[in-house]
């Protein structure tokens, strides 16, 4: 069995690309020596054509690569997860200070430190992320169609770099900062409130939606190359076929949702270069109910809270307080240092090549067990999974990742009839109330897309595997 080593050098390529389809690039990988330790080795890899590595990959579009190495970035792992930057603790009503071990709401995001963000503005229109090995366009581009994005990025020359690409959802989400807040807005979002804080570091250019042009200020949905393998706005009875959608990341409201690729609305765009391994997992079943990810250095429970019979009744359906407590008290695989993952850690194991509609599974690698249940529409589905991260708008909500369909109940665009539909897609990210009377939930018809809202969700625990 391999061991996880916290030492990996990524060689980030930042010179002219080549059109030669056989061009090679030097990268660093971890080699299993069979002696129980990982060693650093340089390999030569042709990255012009995608290959099946046997691990989950956030699908984007293949791009040409550079031929010269200009900077060397040291990072812990090839898929380093940067912390959410949430530094304070919250109960169901607000900031009350961090609870002690054994108290309600102990184990939330702020009580575990992670890899702090480390950005450099290169003063040439680019920003380097020294943790992830990604280089970003500093400028925020507004008003782009999804179909225009690839041509723009691949044709871009900026900071001496020509190997730009449209970022995947996982690459975009690496920048999310949960010290942000949408703010105390009126329901129509026509004015930017004074307490609004973007969900992205101020090293990057950011602007809200143009309210003078009739947009809501929260209309800052960034284009990703990750297209949903099913259709958004589709139901399970064949009444609404839905539409092709991409997963956009919104730095004004801190969410991931599915948006129609053919929609005529203008979206936001920021191109990326650098670490092409970012978003690619390297899972291994440890044979003891745990799964190690050698790409991120994290270890996961193979089963979720339902499979592990968690909760007062053993059904695994937990409110946020119970989910935190379940992971804090868990002993599994010889480890007792489990915790509820923060939003960025949990998002790292989403598999965007899978969905209930297309693969009959949750959007997660089959090395994991994912519990199914009968959803509000009466269909077999997979769950929303709690994170330890509070959405500061409230802050009575905690963030979840939908590994099953992102259900809403609203008017179908084709039929004009109200029904349950997969409005956001498996792999979307929203929030639910932390606690509440189960008799009052679930509800649906919430917000513009009629979101289903639950107070009981599932949990999957995590720990740092190198410890």
C-alpha positions, -999 to 999 in steps of 0.1 A, spaced: 0 0 0 13 35 -9 20 61 17 12 98 14 41 121 12 37 159 17 65 167 -8 58 172 -45 74 197 -69 52 209 -97 69 224 -127 47 251 -140 52 258 -177 48 294 -187 64 300 -222 52 296 -257 31 266 -266 38 244 -295 16 231 -322 35 198 -325 11 171 -313 39 150 -301 55 177 -279 64 166 -244 64 184 -211 84 177 -179 63 172 -148 69 157 -114 49 127 -102 49 105 -71 62 70 -78 53 40 -57 86 24 -49 70 -6 -32 90 2 -1 62 21 17 74 55 8 69 79 -22 98 93 -41 100 123 -64 108 114 -100 108 135 -132 87 120 -160 81 130 -196 44 132 -205 26 140 -237 -4 160 -225 -19 169 -259 -43 140 -257 -63 129 -226 -56 95 -212 -75 72 -189 -56 71 -156 -82 51 -137 -90 80 -113 -117 107 -112 -110 137 -134 -128 170 -136 -135 171 -173 -124 201 -192 -110 206 -227 -75 194 -237 -51 221 -245 -17 225 -260 12 227 -236 43 248 -232 78 237 -241 99 256 -215 98 257 -177 98 292 -163 89 288 -126 90 259 -102 63 257 -76 65 236 -44 32 224 -32 21 196 -8 2 176 -34 -7 178 -71 -43 187 -62 -37 209 -32 -69 221 -14 -67 257 -2 -87 265 30 -120 284 28 -107 313 48 -135 311 73 -121 321 106 -150 325 129 -176 301 143 -214 303 139 -244 285 154 -279 286 138 -284 323 146 -250 340 142 -214 344 154 -213 331 190 -176 322 193 -162 288 188 -176 259 209 -155 236 230 -149 199 223 -181 180 231 -203 211 228 -230 216 201 -215 228 167 -180 218 177 -158 208 147 -169 234 122 -147 250 95 -129 277 115 -118 251 141 -95 233 117 -67 252 99 -58 244 64 -35 255 36 -37 293 35 -41 311 2 -8 323 -14 -13 345 -44 12 368 -62 1 395 -86 28 393 -113 21 429 -125 16 416 -160 -21 408 -159 -15 374 -143 -17 360 -108 2 329 -96 -14 306 -70 17 290 -53 -4 263 -37 -23 249 -66 3 256 -93 -23 275 -113 -17 308 -130 -47 330 -135 -58 359 -157 -62 388 -132 -89 406 -152 -126 396 -150 -142 395 -184 -179 403 -186 -206 395 -211 -192 364 -227 -212 336 -242 -203 301 -231 -194 291 -267 -170 321 -271 -149 312 -240 -127 285 -255 -116 305 -285 -108 335 -263 -87 316 -238 -68 295 -264 -60 326 -284 -49 346 -254 -13 357 -249 -8 373 -215 23 376 -192 43 357 -218 20 327 -215 0 313 -245 -12 280 -229 -44 295 -215 -76 274 -212 -111 278 -199 -110 266 -162 -128 236 -149 -153 240 -121 -128 226 -97 -102 251 -108 -126 280 -104 -137 267 -70 -101 266 -58 -105 304 -56 -137 305 -35 -133 324 -3 -160 318 24 -152 350 43 -174 365 16 -211 373 20 -239 383 -4 -249 410 20 -282 423 34 -299 427 0 -335 434 -9 -352 405 -26 -347 419 -61 -309 423 -58 -310 457 -77 -286 475 -53 -253 463 -40 -255 464 -2 -228 480 19 -221 447 37 -215 426 5 -181 410 3 -170 390 -28 -163 353 -24 -128 358 -40 -95 372 -28 -90 409 -35 -58 401 -54 -82 394 -83 -103 419 -102 -139 415 -94 -171 434 -103 -207 427 -95 -235 424 -121 -244 457 -139 -276 468 -121 -278 499 -144 -282 474 -173 -310 455 -155 -288 428 -141 -290 416 -105 -258 425 -87 -253 387 -79 -252 380 -116 -215 371 -118 -216 335 -130 -181 324 -142 -179 301 -171 -163 267 -166 -153 240 -192 -172 214 -171 -204 204 -189 -230 185 -170 -232 149 -183 -270 150 -179 -293 179 -186 -303 207 -163 -340 215 -161 -349 179 -168 -374 158 -149 -374 120 -145 -407 114 -163 -398 126 -198 -419 157 -197 -391 181 -196 -360 172 -217 -339 199 -202 -309 215 -217 -271 211 -218 -255 231 -190 -222 240 -176 -213 244 -139 -207 280 -132 -191 294 -100 -205 326 -86 -182 348 -65 -210 371 -56 -232 345 -38 -207 317 -32 -226 289 -51 -221 264 -79 -251 260 -102 -258 246 -137 -264 272 -165 -275 266 -200 -246 266 -225 -269 280 -252 -283 307 -230 -279 341 -246 -271 358 -213 -236 372 -209 -214 353 -183 -181 361 -166 -148 346 -177 -113 343 -163 -87 321 -181 -62 298 -164 -29 281 -171 -5 259 -153 -11 226 -133 -31 204 -156 -33 178 -129 -54 200 -107 -88 184 -101 -76 148 -108 -80 125 -79 -58 94 -71 -80 72 -49 -71 39 -33 -93 17 -12 -75 10 20 -95 -21 28 -106 -9 62 -136 13 53 -114 42 43 -103 57 9 -70 76 5 -66 103 -21 -29 105 -30 -35 136 -50 -49 157 -21 -34 140 9 -69 134 24 -85 102 36 -122 97 34 -148 73 49 -157 49 22 -193 49 33 -215 78 42 -235 85 74 -264 64 61 -242 34 53 -225 38 88 -259 39 106 -253 73 120 -278 94 140 -303 89 167 -323 64 146 -295 50 126 -308 62 93 -278 85 86 -300 116 80 -285 143 101 -290 180 107 -258 201 107 -251 198 145 -255 160 143 -233 158 112 -205 177 130 -208 155 160 -209 122 140 -176 129 124 -160 142 156 -169 110 175 -162 85 146 -136 58 150 -128 40 118 -98 24 101 -78 27 133 -83 65 133 -103 88 156 -93 122 142 -122 124 117 -139 157 110 -167 170 88 -150 183 56 -151 220 47 -167 230 14 -136 230 -7 -124 196 6 -158 179 0 -160 194 -35 -126 179 -43 -142 144 -45 -171 153 -69 -168 133 -101 -183 153 -129 -183 124 -153 -211 107 -133 -247 115 -124 -279 97 -114 -294 101 -149 -264 89 -169 -246 64 -147 -273 55 -122 -250 67 -94 -241 97 -73 -215 121 -88 -186 103 -70 -160 77 -79 -173 41 -75 -145 34 -49 -170 51 -25 -203 39 -13 -231 64 -18 -265 58 -2 -297 62 -23 -331 72 -11 -365 82 -24 -366 119 -30 -393 145 -28 -405 136 -64 -408 99 -54 -377 89 -75 -345 71 -64 -318 98 -59 -286 105 -40 -280 130 -13 -269 165 -4 -239 162 18 -231 186 46 -199 206 49 -185 222 80 -187 256 63 -213 283 72 -228 304 45 -225 339 61 -258 350 46 -280 341 75 -258 326 89 -283 299 98 -274 279 67 -245 255 61 -231 247 27 -238 214 11 -226 196 -21 -253 178 -41 -239 144 -52 -274 137 -64 -297 158 -85 -299 195 -76 -337 194 -73 -361 223 -76 -399 225 -79 -409 251 -104 -425 257 -138 -411 236 -166 -399 257 -195 -414 234 -221 -447 222 -205 -455 253 -183 -465 228 -156 -450 228 -121 -429 198 -114 -396 186 -97 -366 190 -120 -329 187 -117 -325 225 -119 -288 227 -108 -272 194 -116 -253 167 -96 -222 185 -84 -239 218 -76 -233 235 -43 -258 255 -22 -269 257 15 -296 244 38 -308 254 73 -284 240 100 -312 229 123 -350 229 124 -381 209 132 -381 179 108 -419 183 106 -413 215 87 -390 200 61 -384 193 33 -398 223 15 -396 232 -21 -403 262 -44 -376 282 -28 -359 310 -48 -359 316 -85 -353 279 -93 -377 265 -68 -350 248 -48 -357 218 -25 -346 227 10 -338 200 36 -328 201 72 -316 165 72 -287 156 49 -259 131 47 -223 133 59 -190 118 47 -160 123 71 -124 132 63 -90 133 79 -55 143 69 -40 111 57 -3 121 63 -9 124 101 
